[in-house]
Amino acid sequence: MQLDYVDHRRDPSAWAKSLAVSREAIEIYLASDVIDLHIDGFIWTRVFGYDLRKRHDSGIFDARFYGHADLPRIREARITGGIWVITTNPLRPAVERGPIFSSNLARLTEILESCADDVAIVRTVGDYEAAQRDGKHAAWIGIQGGNALDGEPDGIERIPDGLVVRVTVVHLSNSRLGETSAPKLGSHEGLTKAGKEFVRRLNAKKIFVDLAHISRRGFFDAVEVHDKTQPLIVTHTGISGVYAHWRNIDDEQLRAVADTGGAVGVMYQNSFLAKSGATTDTIVDHLEHICKVVGDDVAALGSDWDGAIVTPRDMKTCLELPRVVEAMLKRKWTPERIQKVLGKNYLRALKLLRG
């Protein structure tokens, strides 16, 4: 299936003008690996048949909650790679979650493979580089909520080698693996015995242990038990040093991830970025704090597009992403730092994990 999009590389000046950004911002952006660590659009495919292959507008809520991204707009925005997420339904009985996940994995894979002229499913940095040579968007697959796999003793082992690049251990609810960072919802305080074993099994499969959403105690439980030769990742979060919120991580957590060679993706949910009025500049506040605390090799992008979030109004959808680069340039960021944050930091961590 051929995707419908405009290739802005043909007229960068027109793209810059349409977004009210500098030509320099567009040139840096077009010369960069632009990788998003958390795209949640598949959830709407499951809920009401949202076709990721068709171009959509911003929906009835003006890109609030959904309508942020689809494959044509991802291509038009020249997002060179992204982790496309299968989110777990915590209300589903444990015995059903494994088979349902397998069905969803097959469905998402089929969607991505049906766009073979524009999209390639990838597992490694080498796969990504091959996709770039072919001019394709590189699609990794991730899982949001490890309880998708915890209903069967061999749930993780049944994942085809390398096909899933990361698993968010817990999501917005507690599970037999551990406790969420959300306000108290159960009796768990950190990772359970089963959760610690789950981390070890992810390590054995060279799947990123994703510590977004997990309770602070569970976060450090995972840091303690994970394979010290592998990088940890937090795919989509805010930073407490900029704005204190239960969903965000603090400087000690940043250092723990950095010490493993991992990466931390900043998400675009307004209420996690600021008390009110978040903008693209606020996103850069969070990215810049990461750089100040642990250096330039950790910060990354983790939008959570279509994850029922409300984005800054000056960047409603993926199509306005170059405005983040403009905000970086206004702070005198170097092209090298910008390119690290846009994609190179994630690729470095992935290479460390999988070679």
MOZIJO-V221470 format. One record per backbone hydrogen bond with DSSP energy under -0.5 kcal/mol. NH is the residue of the N-H (numbers start at 1). CO is the residue of the C=O. Records with the same first field share a line. If there is no record, write none. Layout:
# MOZIJO-V221470
NH = CO ; CO
This chain:
# MOZIJO-V221470
5 = 3
8 = 6
10 = 7
11 = 8
15 = 11
16 = 12
17 = 13
18 = 14
19 = 15
20 = 16 ; 17
21 = 16
26 = 22
27 = 23
28 = 24
29 = 25
30 = 26
31 = 27
32 = 29
34 = 32
35 = 33 ; 342
36 = 81
37 = 301
39 = 83
40 = 305
43 = 40
44 = 41
45 = 41
46 = 42
47 = 43
48 = 44
49 = 45
50 = 44
52 = 50
54 = 51
62 = 59
63 = 58
65 = 63 ; 309
66 = 64
71 = 52
74 = 70
75 = 71
76 = 72
77 = 73
78 = 75
79 = 74
80 = 34 ; 78
81 = 34
82 = 138
83 = 36
84 = 82 ; 140
85 = 39
86 = 142
87 = 85
88 = 144
90 = 88
92 = 89
96 = 93
97 = 93 ; 94
98 = 94
100 = 96
101 = 97
102 = 98
103 = 99
104 = 100
105 = 101
106 = 102
107 = 103
108 = 104
109 = 105
110 = 106
111 = 107
112 = 108
113 = 109
114 = 110
115 = 112
116 = 113
118 = 115
119 = 115
120 = 137
122 = 139
128 = 124
129 = 125
130 = 126
131 = 127
132 = 128
133 = 129
134 = 130
135 = 132
136 = 131
137 = 118
138 = 80
139 = 120 ; 137
140 = 82 ; 138
141 = 163
142 = 84
143 = 166
144 = 86
145 = 143 ; 168
146 = 168 ; 169
148 = 145
149 = 146
152 = 149
155 = 152
158 = 154
159 = 156
163 = 160
164 = 160
165 = 141 ; 163
166 = 141
167 = 208
168 = 143
169 = 167 ; 210
171 = 173
175 = 178
178 = 175
179 = 190
181 = 213
192 = 177
196 = 192
197 = 193
198 = 194
199 = 195
200 = 196
201 = 197
202 = 198
203 = 199
204 = 200
205 = 201
206 = 203
207 = 202
208 = 165
210 = 167 ; 208
211 = 209 ; 233
214 = 211
215 = 179
218 = 189
219 = 215
220 = 216
221 = 217
222 = 218
223 = 219
224 = 220
225 = 221
226 = 222
230 = 227
233 = 209
234 = 263
237 = 265
240 = 238 ; 249
241 = 249
242 = 239
243 = 239
248 = 245
249 = 238
254 = 250
255 = 251
256 = 252
257 = 253
258 = 254
259 = 255
260 = 256 ; 257
261 = 258
262 = 257
263 = 232
264 = 298
265 = 234
266 = 300
267 = 237
268 = 303
270 = 268 ; 310
272 = 269
273 = 269 ; 270
274 = 270
283 = 279
284 = 280
285 = 281
286 = 282
287 = 283
288 = 284
289 = 285
290 = 286
291 = 287
292 = 288
293 = 289
294 = 290
295 = 291
298 = 295
300 = 264
301 = 35
302 = 266
304 = 38
305 = 38
307 = 304
308 = 65
311 = 63 ; 309
313 = 278
315 = 312
318 = 68
320 = 317
321 = 318
323 = 320
324 = 321
325 = 321
326 = 322
327 = 323
328 = 324
329 = 325
330 = 326
331 = 327 ; 328
332 = 329
333 = 328
338 = 334
339 = 335
340 = 336
341 = 337
342 = 338
343 = 339
344 = 339
345 = 340
347 = 343
348 = 344
349 = 345
350 = 346
351 = 347
352 = 348
353 = 349
354 = 350
355 = 351
